[in-house]
């Protein structure tokens, strides 16, 4: 069974760094792109970036380029989303999702809530 | 930059009724790369339809997708209580690489 299991909720202060994770189970992790999607409280879905763990090819939404870093460690089937300096406006639920060749996200993680507050 | 617009913003219907949701793109989208998702409160989104009209695994046949070019439609033939949720369309390929629409909320009348 395909599963994406994300790390837990985080509470951080503005200016702190953070890395959240997404571990894949039940499929060849290096054969599918893994994307990250933000959902701010009460709002819609926003695509942030995507990585191909097989060769670490990475693409970003222009809205998030330079704001976050997407990476992966294929040896442990895990993708990461990281911030070097969090802002209050980064408070949101973050989902990882597996992308098919057709650009659909067919499996999703359970989400990781990130709260940034002083 | 491609923009997806969904209408209506909210659709108030009763169980058993037919729901018709629209997704309009600011540029032509290949049907191969248009999907629909359902999201219930407190849950991750779920893929319903891919390639504009193909149901994802395990999705009931009351859900159907259609359309091409810039106009796409998700139809729920007879609403079940578990279908009241928010629905998003999503495209792949145009810049930005992935784009979601703002969503249509289907709520109980």
Interface residues (C-beta under 8 A of the other chain):
Chain A: X35 X37 X44 X45 X46 X47 X50 X59 X61 X62 X63 X95 X97 X99 X100 X102 X103 X104 X105 X106 X108 X109 X110 X111
Chain B: X1 X32 X33 X35 X37 X39 X44 X45 X46 X47 X50 X51 X56 X88 X90 X91 X92 X93 X95 X96 X97 X98 X99 X100 X101 X102 X103
